[in-house]
Amino acid sequence: MRSICPSIEAMPQTAKVSSIEAIDAFKASLIVYLEKAGSVLDDVSDDAVRTRIWLQSDRQLHWKHQTRQRTRELAQAEQELMTARLSGMPEAIKARQMTVNKARLALRESEERLARVKQWMRQFETQVETRAKVVAQLRHSLAHDMGKAVAYLEGTAASLAAYAGITPPATLDAQSRANETEAAAAESSAAGQRLADGDARSETSGKTGGLLE
């Protein structure tokens, strides 16, 4: 019955390893990519943090301070307008009224700016912070998971390089067995030939002796 399995002797004894350089090149490209991508993600995270600090610690405090200051300026302008009216000086009343109007516009501006900053802060928490968490997760994945991938590629390349530099013992054993088999066959053939020659000489001697008698 013909075997459906291939002969063991016909199977290759070594694997053809020819892509170690490709693995090393891919690993180097992956490391460069991780460095660039990590730098970009770090910049995005830093920008989000700086923007939040700018809104909370700079813009909000600034416009709160401006609102308080302009409220005091408006109160002072209104007090001076009242004094001018009591004095009955039309020119002074007109000038003080202009000062009051200007102070009211300035106060309204600061209040609108402060309200806008507070709105930005609410939108920042609901929109930017959510996306910043995704960026942080991606950054962790690059540092952790892709770091494992780099280590795996490095280990794979080292294993393949070590494998390619060692001749498997099975190949030498098979060749030795083949040589031993050929030597044994040759020795057996020579012994058989010697035995056949001995028998022939014995038969010839026996015939010669019979003729002499």
C-alpha positions as a Markdown table, in Angstrom:
| # | Residue | x | y | z |
|---|---|---|---|---|
| 1 | Met | 0.0 | 0.0 | 0.0 |
| 2 | Arg | 1.4 | 3.4 | -1.0 |
| 3 | Ser | 1.8 | 5.8 | 1.9 |
| 4 | Ile | 0.0 | 9.1 | 1.7 |
| 5 | Cys | 2.6 | 10.7 | 3.9 |
| 6 | Pro | 5.7 | 12.2 | 2.3 |
| 7 | Ser | 8.9 | 10.4 | 2.9 |
| 8 | Ile | 10.9 | 11.8 | 5.9 |
| 9 | Glu | 14.1 | 11.8 | 3.9 |
| 10 | Ala | 12.4 | 13.9 | 1.1 |
| 11 | Met | 11.4 | 16.6 | 3.6 |
| 12 | Pro | 13.8 | 19.6 | 3.9 |
| 13 | Gln | 15.9 | 19.4 | 7.0 |
| 14 | Thr | 16.3 | 23.2 | 7.4 |
| 15 | Ala | 13.9 | 26.1 | 7.0 |
| 16 | Lys | 14.8 | 28.8 | 4.4 |
| 17 | Val | 15.4 | 31.9 | 6.5 |
| 18 | Ser | 15.8 | 35.0 | 4.2 |
| 19 | Ser | 13.7 | 37.8 | 5.9 |
| 20 | Ile | 15.7 | 38.7 | 9.0 |
| 21 | Glu | 16.7 | 42.0 | 7.4 |
| 22 | Ala | 13.1 | 42.7 | 6.5 |
| 23 | Ile | 12.1 | 42.1 | 10.1 |
| 24 | Asp | 14.8 | 44.4 | 11.4 |
| 25 | Ala | 13.9 | 47.1 | 8.9 |
| 26 | Phe | 10.2 | 46.9 | 9.9 |
| 27 | Lys | 11.2 | 47.1 | 13.6 |
| 28 | Ala | 13.3 | 50.2 | 12.9 |
| 29 | Ser | 10.4 | 51.8 | 10.9 |
| 30 | Leu | 8.0 | 50.9 | 13.7 |
| 31 | Ile | 10.2 | 52.5 | 16.3 |
| 32 | Val | 10.5 | 55.7 | 14.3 |
| 33 | Tyr | 6.7 | 55.7 | 13.8 |
| 34 | Leu | 6.1 | 55.3 | 17.6 |
| 35 | Glu | 8.5 | 58.1 | 18.4 |
| 36 | Lys | 6.8 | 60.5 | 15.9 |
| 37 | Ala | 3.3 | 59.5 | 16.8 |
| 38 | Gly | 4.0 | 59.7 | 20.5 |
| 39 | Ser | 5.5 | 63.2 | 20.1 |
| 40 | Val | 2.4 | 64.3 | 18.2 |
| 41 | Leu | 0.0 | 62.8 | 20.8 |
| 42 | Asp | 2.0 | 64.4 | 23.6 |
| 43 | Asp | 1.7 | 67.8 | 21.9 |
| 44 | Val | -2.0 | 67.3 | 21.6 |
| 45 | Ser | -2.4 | 66.4 | 25.3 |
| 46 | Asp | -0.1 | 69.4 | 26.3 |
| 47 | Asp | -2.2 | 71.8 | 24.2 |
| 48 | Ala | -5.4 | 70.5 | 25.8 |
| 49 | Val | -3.9 | 71.0 | 29.3 |
| 50 | Arg | -2.6 | 74.5 | 28.4 |
| 51 | Thr | -5.9 | 75.5 | 27.0 |
| 52 | Arg | -7.8 | 74.4 | 30.1 |
| 53 | Ile | -5.3 | 76.2 | 32.4 |
| 54 | Trp | -5.5 | 79.3 | 30.1 |
| 55 | Leu | -9.3 | 79.3 | 30.4 |
| 56 | Gln | -9.5 | 78.7 | 34.1 |
| 57 | Ser | -6.4 | 80.5 | 35.5 |
| 58 | Asp | -5.9 | 83.3 | 33.0 |
| 59 | Arg | -9.0 | 84.3 | 31.1 |
| 60 | Gln | -11.6 | 83.6 | 33.8 |
| 61 | Leu | -9.6 | 85.4 | 36.5 |
| 62 | His | -8.7 | 88.2 | 34.1 |
| 63 | Trp | -12.3 | 89.0 | 33.2 |
| 64 | Lys | -13.5 | 88.6 | 36.8 |
| 65 | His | -11.0 | 91.2 | 37.8 |
| 66 | Gln | -11.9 | 93.5 | 34.9 |
| 67 | Thr | -15.6 | 93.2 | 35.8 |
| 68 | Arg | -15.0 | 94.1 | 39.5 |
| 69 | Gln | -12.7 | 97.0 | 38.4 |
| 70 | Arg | -15.1 | 98.4 | 35.8 |
| 71 | Thr | -18.0 | 98.1 | 38.3 |
| 72 | Arg | -16.1 | 100.3 | 40.7 |
| 73 | Glu | -15.3 | 102.7 | 37.8 |
| 74 | Leu | -19.0 | 102.9 | 36.8 |
| 75 | Ala | -20.0 | 103.6 | 40.4 |
| 76 | Gln | -17.5 | 106.4 | 40.6 |
| 77 | Ala | -18.6 | 107.9 | 37.3 |
| 78 | Glu | -22.2 | 107.8 | 38.4 |
| 79 | Gln | -21.3 | 109.5 | 41.7 |
| 80 | Glu | -19.5 | 112.3 | 39.8 |
| 81 | Leu | -22.4 | 112.7 | 37.5 |
| 82 | Met | -24.7 | 113.2 | 40.5 |
| 83 | Thr | -22.3 | 115.8 | 41.9 |
| 84 | Ala | -22.3 | 117.6 | 38.5 |
| 85 | Arg | -26.1 | 117.7 | 38.4 |
| 86 | Leu | -26.2 | 119.1 | 41.9 |
| 87 | Ser | -23.8 | 121.8 | 40.9 |
| 88 | Gly | -26.0 | 122.7 | 37.9 |
| 89 | Met | -23.1 | 123.0 | 35.4 |
| 90 | Pro | -24.3 | 121.8 | 32.0 |
| 91 | Glu | -20.8 | 121.2 | 30.6 |
| 92 | Ala | -19.7 | 119.2 | 33.6 |
| 93 | Ile | -23.0 | 117.2 | 33.5 |
| 94 | Lys | -22.4 | 116.4 | 29.8 |
| 95 | Ala | -18.8 | 115.3 | 30.4 |
| 96 | Arg | -19.7 | 113.2 | 33.3 |
| 97 | Gln | -22.6 | 111.6 | 31.4 |
| 98 | Met | -20.2 | 110.6 | 28.6 |
| 99 | Thr | -17.9 | 109.1 | 31.3 |
| 100 | Val | -20.8 | 107.1 | 32.7 |
| 101 | Asn | -21.8 | 105.8 | 29.3 |
| 102 | Lys | -18.3 | 104.7 | 28.5 |
| 103 | Ala | -18.0 | 103.0 | 31.9 |
| 104 | Arg | -21.3 | 101.1 | 31.3 |
| 105 | Leu | -20.1 | 99.9 | 27.9 |
| 106 | Ala | -16.8 | 98.7 | 29.4 |
| 107 | Leu | -18.6 | 96.9 | 32.2 |
| 108 | Arg | -20.9 | 95.3 | 29.7 |
| 109 | Glu | -18.0 | 94.1 | 27.6 |
| 110 | Ser | -16.2 | 92.5 | 30.6 |
| 111 | Glu | -19.4 | 90.8 | 31.7 |
| 112 | Glu | -19.9 | 89.4 | 28.2 |
| 113 | Arg | -16.3 | 88.2 | 28.0 |
| 114 | Leu | -16.6 | 86.5 | 31.3 |
| 115 | Ala | -19.8 | 84.8 | 30.3 |
| 116 | Arg | -18.1 | 83.7 | 27.1 |
| 117 | Val | -15.2 | 82.2 | 29.0 |
| 118 | Lys | -17.5 | 80.3 | 31.2 |
| 119 | Gln | -19.3 | 78.9 | 28.2 |
| 120 | Trp | -16.0 | 77.9 | 26.7 |
| 121 | Met | -15.1 | 76.1 | 29.9 |
| 122 | Arg | -18.4 | 74.1 | 29.8 |
| 123 | Gln | -17.8 | 73.2 | 26.2 |
| 124 | Phe | -14.2 | 72.3 | 26.9 |
| 125 | Glu | -15.2 | 69.8 | 29.6 |
| 126 | Thr | -17.9 | 68.1 | 27.4 |
| 127 | Gln | -16.0 | 68.1 | 24.1 |
| 128 | Val | -12.3 | 68.6 | 24.4 |
| 129 | Glu | -11.8 | 66.6 | 27.6 |
| 130 | Thr | -13.6 | 63.6 | 26.1 |
| 131 | Arg | -11.3 | 63.6 | 23.1 |
| 132 | Ala | -8.3 | 64.2 | 25.3 |
| 133 | Lys | -9.1 | 61.0 | 27.1 |
| 134 | Val | -9.1 | 59.1 | 23.8 |
| 135 | Val | -5.7 | 60.7 | 22.9 |
| 136 | Ala | -4.4 | 59.6 | 26.3 |
| 137 | Gln | -5.6 | 56.0 | 25.7 |
| 138 | Leu | -4.0 | 55.9 | 22.3 |
| 139 | Arg | -0.8 | 57.2 | 23.8 |
| 140 | His | -0.8 | 54.4 | 26.4 |
| 141 | Ser | -1.5 | 51.9 | 23.6 |
| 142 | Leu | 1.5 | 53.1 | 21.6 |
| 143 | Ala | 3.8 | 53.0 | 24.6 |
| 144 | His | 2.5 | 49.7 | 26.0 |
| 145 | Asp | 1.1 | 47.5 | 23.2 |
| 146 | Met | 3.4 | 48.7 | 20.5 |
| 147 | Gly | 6.3 | 48.5 | 22.8 |
| 148 | Lys | 5.5 | 44.8 | 23.2 |
| 149 | Ala | 5.4 | 44.5 | 19.4 |
| 150 | Val | 8.9 | 46.0 | 19.1 |
| 151 | Ala | 10.2 | 43.6 | 21.7 |
| 152 | Tyr | 8.5 | 40.6 | 19.9 |
| 153 | Leu | 10.0 | 41.6 | 16.6 |
| 154 | Glu | 13.4 | 41.9 | 18.2 |
| 155 | Gly | 13.1 | 38.5 | 19.8 |
| 156 | Thr | 11.9 | 36.9 | 16.5 |
| 157 | Ala | 14.8 | 38.3 | 14.5 |
| 158 | Ala | 17.2 | 37.1 | 17.1 |
| 159 | Ser | 15.7 | 33.6 | 17.2 |
| 160 | Leu | 15.7 | 33.4 | 13.4 |
| 161 | Ala | 19.3 | 34.6 | 13.2 |
| 162 | Ala | 20.4 | 32.0 | 15.8 |
| 163 | Tyr | 18.5 | 29.3 | 13.9 |
| 164 | Ala | 20.0 | 30.2 | 10.5 |
| 165 | Gly | 23.5 | 30.0 | 11.9 |
| 166 | Ile | 23.3 | 26.4 | 13.3 |
| 167 | Thr | 23.2 | 23.2 | 11.2 |
| 168 | Pro | 20.5 | 20.9 | 12.6 |
| 169 | Pro | 22.0 | 17.7 | 14.1 |
| 170 | Ala | 19.5 | 15.6 | 12.2 |
| 171 | Thr | 21.2 | 16.3 | 8.9 |
| 172 | Leu | 24.6 | 15.0 | 10.1 |
| 173 | Asp | 23.0 | 11.9 | 11.7 |
| 174 | Ala | 21.2 | 10.9 | 8.5 |
| 175 | Gln | 24.4 | 11.3 | 6.4 |
| 176 | Ser | 26.4 | 9.2 | 8.9 |
| 177 | Arg | 23.8 | 6.5 | 8.8 |
| 178 | Ala | 23.9 | 6.5 | 5.1 |
| 179 | Asn | 27.7 | 6.2 | 5.0 |
| 180 | Glu | 27.7 | 3.4 | 7.6 |
| 181 | Thr | 25.1 | 1.5 | 5.5 |
| 182 | Glu | 27.1 | 1.8 | 2.4 |
| 183 | Ala | 30.3 | 0.6 | 4.2 |
| 184 | Ala | 28.5 | -2.4 | 5.7 |
| 185 | Ala | 27.1 | -3.3 | 2.3 |
| 186 | Ala | 30.5 | -3.2 | 0.7 |
| 187 | Glu | 32.1 | -5.3 | 3.5 |
| 188 | Ser | 29.3 | -7.9 | 3.2 |
| 189 | Ser | 29.8 | -8.1 | -0.6 |
| 190 | Ala | 33.5 | -8.6 | -0.2 |
| 191 | Ala | 33.0 | -11.3 | 2.4 |
| 192 | Gly | 30.6 | -13.1 | 0.2 |
| 193 | Gln | 33.1 | -12.9 | -2.7 |
| 194 | Arg | 35.9 | -14.3 | -0.5 |
| 195 | Leu | 33.6 | -17.2 | 0.6 |
| 196 | Ala | 32.7 | -18.0 | -3.0 |
| 197 | Asp | 36.4 | -18.1 | -4.0 |
| 198 | Gly | 37.2 | -20.5 | -1.1 |
| 199 | Asp | 34.5 | -22.9 | -2.1 |
| 200 | Ala | 35.7 | -22.9 | -5.7 |
| 201 | Arg | 39.3 | -23.7 | -4.7 |
| 202 | Ser | 38.1 | -26.6 | -2.5 |
| 203 | Glu | 36.0 | -28.1 | -5.3 |
| 204 | Thr | 39.0 | -27.9 | -7.7 |
| 205 | Ser | 41.4 | -29.6 | -5.2 |
| 206 | Gly | 38.9 | -32.4 | -4.7 |
| 207 | Lys | 38.6 | -33.1 | -8.4 |
| 208 | Thr | 42.4 | -33.1 | -8.9 |
| 209 | Gly | 42.9 | -35.6 | -6.1 |
| 210 | Gly | 40.4 | -38.0 | -7.6 |
| 211 | Leu | 42.2 | -38.0 | -10.9 |
| 212 | Leu | 45.6 | -38.8 | -9.3 |
| 213 | Glu | 44.1 | -41.9 | -7.5 |
